[in-house]
Amino acid sequence: MTAALLLALSLAPPAPFTPFAQVPPVAPIAGPPGAEEVPDGGPPSVAPAGSDPDWAAVPPTGGRLEVHPGTRVLHLNGPSIESRGFAEGYLLADDIFDCFGEFALDHVTGGAPVAWDLVVRPGIRARFAFGASHERWAEAVVRGMAAARGDRGLGLGVPDRDLDPFDVLACAAIPDLAGVLCSSLAVWGDSSASGDVLVGRNLDYPSTPAVERASLVEVHAPLDGAPGWIGVGWPGSAGCLTGLSERGVYAAVHDVYADEALPKTKATPRTLILETLLTELAPGASTAEEALRVARTRSFVMAGNVMVAWQANERPTEVPADLVRTFRGACVLEIGTDEALDAGVTLRRSDGAEPWIACSNDFRARSGADLGCRRYAAWTDGVERAPLQASDLWRLADDAGMTITLYRTVADLGAGTLSVERHTDAGWQPRWRSRSVAAEVRSQ
């Protein structure tokens, strides 16, 4: 996160691609149909949800925070997006405030916090659309923070104003301004000791001590007909970088440096498309094609590989057990910025009949590139010792790790569990393993 990023955000017309210079907006561009704008200089207006008039009650009723060995777990189970946002802001007020100051205002701007308002924030506003529900969530987060911090307030110092809802929203787009690394491997069938889908994943990203300490697990209860899901992320950050739904759908994003044309419409932060995949997809015979369809409805300004995996059993009523069908597998959505190429997203499947797929930071179907990535090789070399167990994936995650690995996860889609190891400035923390996602998201 250097001056190159700030320069990129202020250039006109868009500059040729270079790492850390991916987003060059200079003027507002059209958002997707139905998108609402957050007026500059003020928060969006949030009316209390009709079915949840007490969403801003103190203490909050929309969530709770648990502390476990190795991680904190934020349960969000309120009946509205507002109650959940308020609970997150109230319960994690200091974490959100400190992370914003240390990461967004200092780290992202290269130590020049005044550049947040002058360059970064206007650039994000010009290039990204977030949607009305996330705008309401962001205002509720700030309302919760203000209630929790009381007289300490939300003053940023530099810039000379209070933290506001668009600051919170903008943090969801930071991974799209400057990508780095990440890698993963999914195995199933003969490559998995149990036959079930297992996914190992490293999230690699430059960070700060406050951000490392603040990472946590979020448990999202079902809402408005959408399934519940578990994600690993940071306080006050919309969307998801790594997650597993109660339906048995897994998604994780990896950055790719691709020299492609930028879209002419406003983009969706990749964190938000992952949340959409988790809440809209269900395991089945055409899960890969449905994931591709969903991704192609959005525009992106940072390329990436999205690992999508799924597993579920289907047994129609009164059908013998030996006729149960198990849908399982994985694919990689190679997300580009050039919508003229494959409608912006290319679907990569496993090679031939091999029941495994890996990804890191290059396109292997969309451009045919092979960067000779050490981390990709660390995962794929491990497949030679298949069938693999979860313990093997932890070992491979360690082999593929880096000094900037912030967390590593193993998802067992047969058991419906997600296990997490977080790294902080104190070193690797004890491993935390969820109950089944279905049990976690319905616990009160």
N, C-alpha and C positions, 0 to 999 in steps of 0.2 A: 504494500500500500504506500506508494510514493508519490512524488510530484508528477510522475507520468500519468497516474490516474487522474489527478486534478486537471492536468492539461487536456487529457482526453475528454473529460466532461465538459470542457469549455470550447472545444474546437468546432469550427464550421468551415466547410462542410465536413462530414464524417471523415476521420483520418484512416489510413490503411491500418489493418490490425497489427498490434504488437501486444505481447503479454502485459497485463495491467493497464491496458488502454482500450478496453473493449467497448466502452459506452460513451459516444460522443454527441449527446443531444445538445441542441442550442435553442430550440423553440418547441412549444407544445405540438404534438402530433396526435392524430385521431386515436381514440381508444376503441376498444371493441364495442359492439352494439350493446346498449343498456348500461354501460359503465358510468358511474357517477364520479364527479371530480370533487376533491377536497379543496375548498377555496383557500388560496394562499393567504397566510396571515391569520388564519383562524381554524378551529377544529370543525369537523362535520357535526351536524346536529343529530343528537341521539335521543329519540323518544323512548321512554320505557316500553319494553315489550308488553303487548296487551295481556299475555298470559302470565307475565312475571313482573307485576308492578313494584316489587320490592327488590329489584336486581341490585340496587346500590346500598342495601342494608349493611350495617356494621355491627358485629363481625360478619364477614361475607358468608352467604349461604350457597354460593355457586361452586365451591371447591374446598379442598383441604390439602395441606402439605405434610407429607410423612418423611421422616429421616431414617434411612436404613444404612447399614454398613456399606460404604462404597458409593452411595448416591442418595440424593433426595428424590422423592416421587411426588409430583404434583397431580392430584386427582381433580379433574374438571368435570363436574356432573350437574351443573345448574340447568334449568329448563330453557335458557335463552343464551345467545351469544354474548349479550350484555352482562348477564350474571357471571358468566365464566371469565370474561375479560376483567370485570371488576375484581373478582376473586384473585386472579393471577396478579393484577397490579397491586392489590392490597397485601397479599401474602409474600410477594417477592419485590416489594417496592425498592428496597435498598440495592438489591442485586441488579435490577433493571437500570436504576439510576447510575450506579457505579460502572456497569458494563458499557452503558452508552457513553459516559464521559471518557473512560479509558480506551475503548475500542473505536467507536464512531468518531468522537471528536478529536482524539489524539492519534490513534493508530492509522485509521483510514486516511486522515488528512496529512499524514507525514509530520505530525507535531505542530500543525497550524490550524487550531480549532476554528478560527474565523472562516476558514475555507469551507466548513460544513454548510453555512448559510449562503456563502457567496458562490460556491461552485457545485458541491456534491448534492446538496438537497434540491436545488433547482434542476440539476441534471437528472436526478431520479424522478422528479415530478414530470419532466418532459418526456421521459422514455418509458415509464411504467404505469400500468393500470392495476389497481388492487381490488376493486369491487366493493359494493356497498356494505356487505356483511363484515368484511375485514376493516372497513372504515369505522363501523359501529363498535367493533371489538376494540380497536385502538383507542377510541375515546373512552371506552369503559375502563381499559387498562390505566389510562392516565388519571381518570377519576378515582380509581382504587388506590393508585400511588399517592395522590394528594391526600386522601383520607388517612392513609397509613403514616405518611411522613409529617402531617400536621404542620407545626410551626417551622419545621426545617425546610418545607417548601420544595419546589422543583426547579429553582434557579440554576442555570447552567454556568453563570459567570461569563465565559466567552463561548458563544455569543451571549450578549446581555439580554436574556429572556428566559422564560420558563420552558422546560421540555414540553412538547405538545404532541397530539396524536400523530401528526405526519412524521415526526421524528421516529416514533415507534414503528409505523408502517415502513418507513424507508429502510430500517434495519433488515427487513426481509429481502431487500434487493441487493444488499452488500455482497453476498456470494456471487451475484451476477455482474458485479463491477470488476472483480479480479479473482479469477479462479486459480486454484493451485493443483491439488493432486487427488487422492482417494483411490481405493481399489477394492475389488470384491470377487467372490467366487460362489456360485450356486451349484449344488450337486443333487441328484435324485436318482431313482432307479438303481441300476447296477453300480453307480458311483457312490452311493450312500449305503452305509452299513445297514440301516433300517429300511431303506427304500424310500423314505420320506425326503422331502425337500429340506436341505440345510443350506444356509447362506452365511458366509463369513464376510466381514466388512471392516475396513479401516477408514476413518475419516481423518484426513490430513489437511491441516490448515494453519497458517501462522496466527498466533494468538497473543494474549496478554495474561498475566497472572489472574486478574479478576475474572476474565472470561473463562479460563480453565477451571477455576474453582466453582463457577456458577453453573456449569453444565448440569443437566438433570434429565430425568425421565418424566414425560408427560403422558397421563392416561386420560383420554378423551372418551367420555361416555357417549352412547348413541344420542343423536340430536336431530329432530325434524325428519325422522325416517332414515337418516344416514347411519351406517354402522359405527360402532366405537373403534378406536384404534390407539396404539401406543407409539410414541415417538421419542427420539433422543434429541434434545436441543438445548436452547438457552432461554432464560426468563424474558418474556416480552418480545419474543421473535415469532412472527406469524408463520404458519405452514410447517413444513417438515423436511428434514434432510435424510432421515432414516426412520422407517416406520413399518408396523405390521398391524393389519386390521383383524377384527374378530371374524371376518369372513374367510381369512386365510390368504390375504394378499399382502405382499411385501414390496417395498419400494425404497430405493436409495439413489442419490445423485452423485455423479463424479464429473469433474470439470474436464473440458477438452479445449485445446487451443486450435481453432479452425479458422482459416483465412477465407471467410465467406461474407457475402453481402449482408448488410443489416436490413431488418424489415422496415417497411414504411408505416407501419401501424404501431401503436403502443404495445409493449411486451408484458408478459406475465412473469413475475419472479418464479424461478424454478421451484422454490420451496412451496409455492402455492399449487403448482401443477402436481407435485407429489401428494399433497393433501387431497386433491381432487381424485387422483388415481386410487388412493386408499379408501375413499368414501364412495366411489362410484363403481369400482370393479368388483366382480365376483368370480371365483374360480370356475372354469368351465372349459369346453372344447375350443372356444375362440377367445380366450382371455388375452392372448398376445395381440390379436387383431383389434379387440376393443380398446386395449391400452393405446395402440397406435392411433385409433380414431380420436380418442380423447386428446392425446398430445397434439394432434394436427389441428385442433380447434384453437390453439394458442399461437402467439408469436413469441420469439425469444431473442435476447441480445447477447447471451452468453451460451456457447455451445456446451454440450454435456452428454454423458452416457447415463441413462437411468436404468438400473437393474430392477426388473420386475419379476417376481416369483410368485407362485400360487400353489395351493393344494386344498382340496376338499373332497369329501366322499359324497356321492349321490346314490341314495337307495330309495327308489320309488316305493310307495306304500304297497305292502303285501308282495314284495318281490323277494325271492330267496337271497340269502346273504352272499352266495357265490356269484350273484349278478350285480353286486354293488360295483359302481364305476368310480374310480379315483381319478380326479383331474389333478395333475401336478406337472410342473415344469417351470421354466424361466426363460426370459428373453432380455435383450438389451434394446432400449429405445435410443438410437443415436440422434440426438436433438441438435439441429443446426440452426443457423440464423438466416440462411438463404432459402426462402420459401419457394423459389423456382426449382429447387432440387428436391425431388421426392416429397413435395408439399411440406418441406421443412423438417420432416422426421423420417428416418430410415429404420426399419425393423431388422434386427440381427438375431438370428436363432442359433442354437448350438450346431456345431459342425456335424453333418450327417446324422447318425443315430446316437452320437455320444451324449449321454445324459448329464452334461455339465456345461456351464458357460461362465466366462470370466470377463472382467472389464477393468480398465484403469483410465488412461487419459488420452487415448487416440481412437479415431474412427477406424473400424476394420471392415465395415460393410459400406458405409457412406462414401469413404474416400479410398479405401484399400490401404491406408497407411499402417505402418508398423514401426513404432519408435524404438523397438528393442527395449521395452520398459522392464527394468529389473523387478519391479513389484508385480507386474503381470506374470512374469516368468516364475516368481516365487509361488504364486497361487497355482499356476498350471502344472508346474513340475510336481506339485503335491498330488495331483490327480493320478499320476503314475502309480501311486501307492493305494489307489482305491480298492475296495470301498472305504469311504472315510466316515469317521464318527465326528461328533461335535468337538471332542478333544483334539482331533487332528486339525480342525479348522482354527481353533485357538492357536495351535502351534504355527500354522501357515500364516495367520494374521501377524504373529510376532515376526516371522521371517520377512514378511512384506512391509513391516512397519518402518517408520521414520522418526526422526527427532521431533517432528511437528505433528505426529499422530495424536489427536486429541481424545479419541475414544475408538474402541473396537467392539464389535458386536457379533454374536452368533444367533441366528434365528432358526428355530426348529419348527417347521410348519406342520409337522405331524402332531407334535405336542401343543402347538399354538403358543410357543413361548419365545421371549426375546431376552437374551442375556447381554449384559453391558459391563465393560471395564473402562473406567474413565481415567484420564491422565491429568494431574494437576501439578502445580509447582512443588508439591510434596512427593511426587512420583505416582506410580500406578496404584489406584485404589482397589479395595476388595471387589470381586465380581458380584454383580447383582443379577438375579434371575427372576423374571416375572412368573406368576402363575399363568395359566392359559389366558390369552388376551380376552377371551369371552368372560372369564371370571374377573379379571382386573377391571374391565370397563363397566361392569355391572355391580361392583362393590360400592357401598355407600359409606 
